[in-house]
């Protein structure tokens, strides 16, 4: 029984399930569509947190911060609209006002989880298609290849003909340079090996090759540290955006449920108020 004076909403149709999956799927699809659209726009202007460019390493910290703020903005837009749609089109039940709003909020959170899964699946599918069209990545390319590409280019820069095994050498050297962030760093034996390889490939004197190696080790350490900081910032903002998205989905779904019960259309009502002002 409801408390005295508390409003009770009644409907002529009571569904078999209290979870309105059509409304949840509708909101999730809308949220995923908006999220992908805005992230595609961000990738086009170089603001995506998932595609940091080595050429922007000078401002990677600020770029990561700006990209993180944009991710939060996308979460507000996508999950806000998705949650509102879920609450607006959800089938009402014969419940008290408080219980109705609580279930609208739960539907919004379920929509949020489904939208996250749909967005991840679509993103992975698009990445797979792009990888298939480009022929995939060479097996000799390691994780250090993209992070240390400028250092490797400088290390092997030469006007002579590049040997056929240059791809293997780059991958090997990138693995060595990744040791710069370790506790032991690049050992003297590794430095001597890098000096010999650089002298042979670039066809330069041993002194110049040694100078290139020392410069590459120093630059690689700084680049890897900056990449690690950017990765931490990106992970933080992505997690924050998802948590904010869950909260926004709840409150937007509750608001959508209220508008559903009163038959209010916020955009039209705002237009009327603005014209009457």
RAPE-V720882 format. One record per helix or strand of 2 or more residues. SS is the DSSP state (hx for helix, st for strand). FROM is the first residue (numbers start at 1). TO is the last residue. If there is no record, write none. Layout:
# RAPE-V720882
ss->[SS SS]
from->[FROM FROM]
to->[TO TO]
This chain:
# RAPE-V720882
ss->[hx hx hx hx hx hx hx hx hx]
from->[21 54 97 143 149 166 188 206 266]
to->[44 89 133 147 155 181 202 262 276]
